[in-house]
Amino acid sequence: MGADSMLYTQVGSQQLIARVNARDYNQPGASVELAINTNKGHFFDADTTQRIV
């Protein structure tokens, strides 16, 4: 296993996929608290798949 894992979650009706440290998140179905660094995030329109700037 690598150092990172992809964390698939849902916030309300929005799907969120985050790359996280694999050692920090290893319990499927567990609740997690996330903070987003908007300077490092990549955001995409769900309909067009285009990156939102």
N, C-alpha and C positions, 0 to 999 in steps of 0.2 A: 504494500500500500504506500502511496505517496504522502507527502507532507500536507497536501490540500485535499479537501473533499468538496463536492458540490452539494449544497444544502437547498432542497426544493421545499418551499413553504408557501402558504397562502395567507394574505393579510386582507380580511374582508373578502371581496370578490377578485382581488388582484393576486396573480401568481408572482412569486419572487424567487429568483435563483441566486444564491450567493456562494462565492468561493470562500471557504473557511478553513481554519487549521483543523486537520483531521483529528487531532488529539482532543480538541475542545468539544466536538459534536459527534457523539458516537451512539446515541440512543434513538433509534427510529421512533417517531411518534411523540417524542418529548417536546415540551414547550421550551422555546428559547427566546432570549431578549437580544435584539439586533440594533446596532447603530450603523447608519450609512454615512460613509465619508463621500460626500458629493463631489469632491475633487478627484476621486479615484474611481467612481462608479461609471458604468455604461448603462444607459437607459434606452429602451427600444419601444416603438409604437407596436402594440400587439396586432393591429390590423395590417399595417404596411411593412412591418419588421424593420423599418428605417430607424436609424439611431436618432434619438431626441437630443438636441444640443442645448 
